Amino acid sequence: MVFLTRLIMSLAAVGLLNGCERQDAPPLDQQLYVWQRQWTPAHEAALKDSHADFSTLRVLALQAFPQAGWSRARIDPVLLEGDGRPLIAVIRLDGQLKSLDQDQVTAQIQQVLGDWQGLGLNLSGVEIDHDAGNARLPAYREFLTHLRAVLPSSMPLSITALPAWLDSPELPALLSTVDSSVLQVHAVSDPHSGLFDPDQSMKWAVAWSRITSKPFYLALPAYGVALLPGNSGAPIVESEVTIERGGARRELLADPQQLSNLGSLLRNDPPAHLAGLIWFRLPLANDRRSWSLTTLRAVARGEALDSRLALKFSAQEGLYDISLDNQGNLDNAWPERLTLAVQGCEGADALAGYALQQSRDLLTFTRLREGRIAAGGQRAIGWARCANIDQGGSNVHP
């Protein structure tokens, strides 16, 4: 009887301990920035294929620049209305603007919101993207207070925020004016550090969580840029739009594995008030500086990342078309070298991006420039007219 009593008490204690254990954190909300200034037919497939994994679209709506003035993004309202996901209009106010004319900026925002609603778009919020310096945060707070009073009370207002603001005593007052914030942890502040530092990003997120009492998101990179030499010594950043300028381009690309590791850390131990992740930007099929949507979805889901390049030969009457297939879920750089074991070749050539060296029983394709093969994608390398190509004796060298 004593033994039975002790057993019951032990089981009860285990049950209490299990009840006190921390439950699994809910999955982080995943959203997308749609940042293209000009929409194309490629948006239709990208929106459709992203629908299952990303809950909300934050769409570039309006921009203001010091000399260029105001410009609207040329969206496709039919696609957005048919998509059906919550839609947040993003207003980009360049940080180099000398000041924010409250009445003028507010009128521009009200106009674009009214026009979008007139097109049948059901807006779920407004986001202001303004890279103000710390010295201008009081004025920015005044503008946001004014805008909040003008917008419908049912319209959530958020801002894109900079880690540099953590050093400002004005930050708590600024955050009190909005419903949520989006902490941007990607930028080219130091070309040697790349676009993204996962350790620093986590530190910023934790520091932000200690200051805000409202929901916040992390804006994370799923893209690359090129750095061009500038006249002042600082590099010029080329992103979606090609800059007509001489000089060597240095490509920087956010590392999917780094972002995947950070996502795992955030899911397992999220900072207080962290509501989700917003990925910049929706990748289109022809966007050469974005991850493929396959890779972005894999990172967002927390899947193991795997790139599997395989040589593929398509033969017809002795003429072989030679290509590379990426059969994994991770985009991959063009391999530096490919060697093909061959017999009886009458001729062969490489396609753009590779050079060919031919010997009696070996074809060697050598990379001339950098490029990427999207996950699930294919790239033609060259052709050869041969009696035989031994696929088992052919190799891909990273």
C-alpha positions as CSV (number, residue, x, y, z in Angstrom):
1,M,0.0,0.0,0.0
2,V,2.9,2.4,0.8
3,F,4.5,1.5,-2.5
4,L,1.2,2.2,-4.4
5,T,0.8,5.6,-2.6
6,R,4.4,6.6,-3.5
7,L,3.8,5.5,-7.1
8,I,0.6,7.6,-7.4
9,M,2.4,10.6,-5.9
10,S,5.4,10.2,-8.3
11,L,3.1,10.1,-11.3
12,A,1.2,13.1,-10.1
13,A,4.5,15.0,-9.7
14,V,5.5,14.1,-13.2
15,G,2.2,15.3,-14.5
16,L,2.6,18.6,-12.8
17,L,6.1,19.0,-14.2
18,N,4.9,18.2,-17.7
19,G,2.1,20.8,-17.2
20,C,4.7,23.4,-16.3
21,E,6.9,22.7,-19.3
22,R,7.0,25.4,-21.9
23,Q,4.7,24.6,-24.8
24,D,6.0,24.7,-28.3
25,A,5.9,28.3,-29.6
26,P,3.3,28.9,-32.3
27,P,4.8,29.1,-35.8
28,L,6.0,32.6,-36.7
29,D,3.8,34.4,-39.2
30,Q,5.5,34.7,-42.6
31,Q,4.8,37.6,-44.9
32,L,6.1,39.0,-48.2
33,Y,7.1,42.4,-49.5
34,V,6.1,43.0,-53.1
35,W,8.5,45.7,-54.1
36,Q,8.5,45.8,-57.9
37,R,7.8,49.3,-59.1
38,Q,6.4,47.9,-62.4
39,W,4.3,44.7,-62.3
40,T,4.7,42.2,-65.1
41,P,3.0,39.0,-66.1
42,A,5.5,37.1,-63.9
43,H,3.6,38.4,-60.8
44,E,0.6,36.1,-61.5
45,A,2.6,32.8,-61.0
46,A,4.6,34.2,-58.2
47,L,1.5,35.2,-56.2
48,K,-0.2,31.9,-56.9
49,D,2.9,29.8,-55.9
50,S,3.5,31.8,-52.7
51,H,-0.1,31.7,-51.4
52,A,0.2,28.7,-49.2
53,D,3.3,29.8,-47.3
54,F,2.9,33.6,-46.8
55,S,-0.1,35.1,-45.0
56,T,0.1,38.7,-46.0
57,L,1.4,40.9,-48.8
58,R,3.1,44.3,-48.1
59,V,3.0,46.0,-51.4
60,L,5.0,49.1,-52.5
61,A,2.4,51.7,-53.3
62,L,4.0,55.1,-53.3
63,Q,7.4,56.7,-53.2
64,A,8.8,60.1,-52.6
65,F,12.4,61.2,-53.4
66,P,14.2,64.5,-53.0
67,Q,14.5,65.5,-56.7
68,A,12.2,63.0,-58.4
69,G,9.2,63.8,-56.3
70,W,6.3,61.4,-56.0
71,S,5.8,58.2,-58.0
72,R,3.3,55.3,-57.7
73,A,4.1,51.6,-58.2
74,R,2.2,50.3,-61.2
75,I,0.4,47.4,-59.6
76,D,-2.0,44.9,-61.1
77,P,-5.2,45.4,-59.0
78,V,-7.0,42.5,-60.6
79,L,-4.2,40.1,-59.4
80,L,-4.2,41.6,-55.9
81,E,-8.0,41.5,-55.5
82,G,-8.0,37.9,-56.8
83,D,-5.2,36.9,-54.4
84,G,-7.3,37.5,-51.4
85,R,-4.6,37.8,-48.8
86,P,-4.5,40.7,-46.3
87,L,-2.9,43.6,-48.1
88,I,-0.8,46.4,-46.5
89,A,0.1,49.4,-48.6
90,V,3.8,50.5,-48.1
91,I,4.6,54.2,-48.5
92,R,8.3,54.8,-49.1
93,L,9.6,58.3,-48.0
94,D,13.2,58.5,-48.8
95,G,15.5,59.3,-45.9
96,Q,17.2,62.1,-47.9
97,L,14.1,64.2,-48.0
98,K,14.9,67.4,-46.2
99,S,11.6,67.4,-44.3
100,L,8.2,65.9,-44.2
101,D,5.4,68.3,-45.1
102,Q,2.7,66.8,-43.0
103,D,-0.3,68.0,-45.0
104,Q,1.3,67.2,-48.4
105,V,2.5,63.7,-47.5
106,T,-0.8,62.9,-45.8
107,A,-2.8,64.0,-48.8
108,Q,-0.7,61.9,-51.1
109,I,-1.2,58.8,-48.8
110,Q,-4.9,59.4,-48.6
111,Q,-5.2,59.7,-52.3
112,V,-3.4,56.4,-53.1
113,L,-5.4,54.6,-50.4
114,G,-8.6,55.9,-51.7
115,D,-7.6,55.0,-55.3
116,W,-6.7,51.4,-54.2
117,Q,-10.0,51.0,-52.3
118,G,-11.8,52.3,-55.4
119,L,-10.2,49.5,-57.4
120,G,-11.8,47.0,-55.0
121,L,-8.7,46.3,-52.9
122,N,-9.4,45.6,-49.2
123,L,-6.6,47.2,-47.3
124,S,-5.5,45.7,-44.0
125,G,-3.0,48.4,-43.0
126,V,-0.5,51.1,-44.0
127,E,3.2,50.9,-43.5
128,I,5.5,54.0,-43.6
129,D,9.0,53.3,-44.7
130,H,11.2,56.3,-43.8
131,D,14.9,55.9,-43.0
132,A,15.1,59.0,-40.8
133,G,18.3,59.7,-38.9
134,N,18.2,59.7,-35.1
135,A,18.2,63.5,-35.0
136,R,15.0,63.6,-37.0
137,L,13.0,61.1,-35.0
138,P,11.1,63.8,-33.0
139,A,9.8,65.3,-36.2
140,Y,9.0,61.9,-37.6
141,R,7.0,61.1,-34.4
142,E,5.0,64.3,-34.9
143,F,4.3,63.3,-38.5
144,L,3.1,59.9,-37.5
145,T,0.9,61.3,-34.7
146,H,-0.7,63.6,-37.4
147,L,-1.1,60.7,-39.8
148,R,-2.6,58.4,-37.2
149,A,-5.2,61.1,-36.3
150,V,-6.2,61.4,-40.0
151,L,-6.4,57.7,-40.9
152,P,-9.5,55.7,-40.0
153,S,-9.1,54.3,-36.5
154,S,-9.7,50.8,-38.0
155,M,-6.7,51.1,-40.3
156,P,-3.6,49.7,-38.6
157,L,-0.4,51.9,-39.0
158,S,3.0,50.4,-38.9
159,I,6.5,51.6,-39.7
160,T,9.7,50.2,-41.1
161,A,12.4,50.7,-38.4
162,L,16.2,50.8,-38.3
163,P,18.5,49.2,-35.7
164,A,20.3,52.5,-35.4
165,W,17.2,53.9,-33.7
166,L,18.0,51.7,-30.7
167,D,20.5,54.3,-29.6
168,S,17.9,57.1,-29.5
169,P,16.0,58.0,-26.3
170,E,13.2,59.1,-28.7
171,L,12.4,55.5,-29.8
172,P,9.8,54.6,-27.1
173,A,7.8,57.7,-27.9
174,L,8.0,57.0,-31.7
175,L,6.8,53.4,-31.3
176,S,3.9,54.6,-29.2
177,T,2.4,56.3,-32.2
178,V,2.0,53.2,-34.3
179,D,0.3,49.8,-34.0
180,S,3.4,47.7,-34.9
181,S,6.9,48.0,-36.3
182,V,9.1,46.2,-38.8
183,L,12.7,46.0,-37.8
184,Q,14.9,45.9,-41.0
185,V,18.0,43.9,-40.3
186,H,19.4,43.8,-43.8
187,A,21.4,46.5,-45.6
188,V,24.9,47.1,-47.1
189,S,26.4,49.1,-44.3
190,D,29.8,47.4,-44.7
191,P,30.5,45.7,-48.1
192,H,32.9,43.2,-46.3
193,S,30.0,42.1,-44.0
194,G,27.6,41.4,-46.8
195,L,23.9,42.0,-46.6
196,F,23.1,40.2,-43.4
197,D,24.7,39.3,-40.1
198,P,22.6,36.6,-38.3
199,D,24.3,37.1,-34.9
200,Q,23.9,40.9,-35.0
201,S,20.3,40.5,-36.2
202,M,19.4,38.4,-33.2
203,K,20.9,40.9,-30.8
204,W,18.9,43.7,-32.5
205,A,15.7,41.7,-32.2
206,V,16.2,41.0,-28.5
207,A,17.1,44.6,-27.9
208,W,14.0,45.8,-29.8
209,S,11.8,43.4,-27.8
210,R,12.9,45.1,-24.6
211,I,11.8,48.5,-25.8
212,T,8.6,47.9,-27.6
213,S,5.4,46.7,-25.9
214,K,3.7,46.2,-29.3
215,P,4.0,43.5,-32.0
216,F,7.0,43.8,-34.2
217,Y,8.3,41.9,-37.2
218,L,11.7,41.3,-38.7
219,A,12.3,42.2,-42.3
220,L,14.7,39.6,-43.7
221,P,16.6,39.4,-47.0
222,A,15.9,36.9,-49.8
223,Y,17.8,38.8,-52.4
224,G,21.2,40.0,-53.7
225,V,22.7,43.3,-54.9
226,A,25.8,44.3,-56.9
227,L,28.3,46.9,-55.6
228,L,29.8,49.2,-58.2
229,P,32.7,51.6,-57.6
230,G,31.6,55.1,-56.6
231,N,33.3,58.4,-57.2
232,S,33.4,59.2,-53.4
233,G,34.9,55.8,-52.5
234,A,31.6,54.5,-51.1
235,P,30.1,51.8,-53.3
236,I,27.0,52.3,-55.4
237,V,24.3,49.6,-54.8
238,E,22.6,48.1,-57.8
239,S,19.5,46.1,-57.0
240,E,16.4,45.5,-59.2
241,V,17.3,48.2,-61.8
242,T,20.6,48.0,-63.8
243,I,22.8,51.1,-63.3
244,E,24.6,52.2,-66.5
245,R,28.1,52.5,-65.0
246,G,31.5,51.1,-65.8
247,G,33.7,49.1,-63.4
248,A,33.6,45.6,-62.0
249,R,30.5,44.5,-60.1
250,R,30.8,42.7,-56.8
251,E,27.8,40.5,-56.2
252,L,26.4,40.1,-52.6
253,L,23.7,37.5,-51.9
254,A,21.9,36.7,-48.7
255,D,22.9,33.2,-47.6
256,P,19.7,31.0,-47.4
257,Q,21.4,28.7,-44.8
258,Q,22.1,31.6,-42.5
259,L,18.5,32.8,-42.7
260,S,17.3,29.2,-42.2
261,N,19.4,28.9,-39.0
262,L,18.1,32.3,-37.7
263,G,14.5,31.2,-38.4
264,S,15.0,28.1,-36.4
265,L,16.4,30.1,-33.4
266,L,13.5,32.5,-33.6
267,R,10.9,29.7,-33.8
268,N,12.4,27.9,-30.8
269,D,12.9,31.0,-28.6
270,P,11.2,34.0,-30.0
271,P,11.9,37.4,-28.4
272,A,9.0,39.0,-26.6
273,H,6.4,40.6,-28.9
274,L,7.9,39.1,-32.1
275,A,4.9,38.5,-34.4
276,G,6.6,37.2,-37.5
277,L,9.0,37.5,-40.4
278,I,8.6,39.5,-43.6
279,W,10.7,38.5,-46.5
280,F,12.1,41.0,-49.0
281,R,11.1,40.4,-51.7
282,L,8.6,38.4,-53.7
283,P,10.8,36.6,-56.2
284,L,9.8,36.6,-59.9
285,A,10.9,34.0,-62.4
286,N,13.1,36.6,-64.1
287,D,14.5,38.2,-61.0
288,R,18.2,37.5,-61.2
289,R,19.0,38.9,-57.8
290,S,16.3,37.1,-55.7
291,W,16.3,33.6,-54.3
292,S,14.0,31.3,-56.2
293,L,10.5,31.0,-54.7
294,T,11.4,27.3,-54.1
295,T,14.3,28.2,-51.9
296,L,12.4,31.0,-50.1
297,R,9.6,28.6,-49.3
298,A,12.0,26.0,-48.0
299,V,13.7,28.5,-45.7
300,A,10.3,29.8,-44.4
301,R,9.2,26.3,-43.7
302,G,12.4,25.4,-41.9
303,E,13.2,22.6,-44.3
304,A,16.7,21.1,-44.7
305,L,18.3,22.8,-47.6
306,D,19.8,20.7,-50.3
307,S,21.3,21.5,-53.7
308,R,21.7,18.6,-56.1
309,L,23.3,19.4,-59.5
310,A,23.1,16.7,-62.1
311,L,24.3,16.6,-65.7
312,K,21.6,15.9,-68.2
313,F,22.1,14.8,-71.8
314,S,19.5,14.9,-74.5
315,A,20.7,13.0,-77.5
316,Q,19.3,12.8,-81.1
317,E,21.2,11.1,-83.9
318,G,24.6,11.5,-82.1
319,L,24.0,15.2,-81.2
320,Y,24.0,15.8,-77.4
321,D,22.5,18.8,-75.7
322,I,24.3,19.2,-72.4
323,S,22.6,20.9,-69.4
324,L,22.7,21.1,-65.6
325,D,19.6,20.3,-63.5
326,N,19.2,21.6,-59.9
327,Q,17.1,18.8,-58.3
328,G,17.2,20.2,-54.8
329,N,15.4,23.0,-53.0
330,L,18.4,25.4,-52.8
331,D,19.6,27.7,-55.5
332,N,23.2,26.9,-56.6
333,A,26.1,28.8,-58.2
334,W,27.1,27.7,-61.6
335,P,29.8,25.0,-61.0
336,E,33.4,26.1,-61.8
337,R,34.1,23.1,-64.0
338,L,32.4,20.1,-65.7
339,T,34.2,17.2,-67.2
340,L,32.6,14.7,-69.6
341,A,34.1,11.4,-70.6
342,V,33.5,11.0,-74.3
343,Q,34.2,8.8,-77.4
344,G,34.4,9.7,-81.0
345,C,33.5,13.4,-80.9
346,E,33.4,15.2,-84.2
347,G,32.6,18.6,-82.7
348,A,31.5,20.4,-79.5
349,D,31.0,23.9,-78.1
350,A,30.1,25.7,-74.9
351,L,27.2,28.2,-74.5
352,A,27.5,31.6,-73.0
353,G,29.1,31.7,-69.6
354,Y,31.4,28.7,-70.2
355,A,34.5,27.9,-72.3
356,L,35.3,24.4,-73.7
357,Q,38.6,22.5,-73.8
358,Q,38.5,19.3,-75.9
359,S,40.8,16.3,-75.9
360,R,40.4,12.9,-77.4
361,D,38.4,11.4,-74.6
362,L,37.4,14.4,-72.4
363,L,35.4,17.6,-72.7
364,T,36.1,20.2,-70.0
365,F,33.6,23.1,-69.6
366,T,35.1,26.0,-67.5
367,R,33.1,28.8,-66.0
368,L,33.8,32.3,-67.3
369,R,31.5,34.3,-65.1
370,E,29.3,33.8,-62.1
371,G,25.6,32.8,-62.2
372,R,23.0,30.7,-60.4
373,I,20.8,27.8,-61.2
374,A,17.5,28.2,-59.4
375,A,16.2,25.3,-57.3
376,G,14.2,23.0,-59.7
377,G,15.7,24.9,-62.6
378,Q,18.0,23.9,-65.5
379,R,20.7,25.6,-67.5
380,A,22.1,24.6,-70.9
381,I,25.9,24.3,-70.9
382,G,26.8,23.3,-74.5
383,W,26.5,20.7,-77.1
384,A,28.6,17.9,-78.5
385,R,28.4,15.5,-81.5
386,C,29.9,12.3,-80.2
387,A,29.6,8.5,-80.6
388,N,29.1,8.2,-76.9
389,I,29.1,10.3,-73.7
390,D,29.7,8.2,-70.5
391,Q,27.4,9.8,-67.9
392,G,28.9,7.7,-65.1
393,G,32.3,9.0,-66.0
394,S,31.3,12.7,-66.1
395,N,31.6,15.0,-63.1
396,V,30.5,18.3,-61.8
397,H,33.2,20.2,-59.9
398,P,32.0,23.0,-57.5
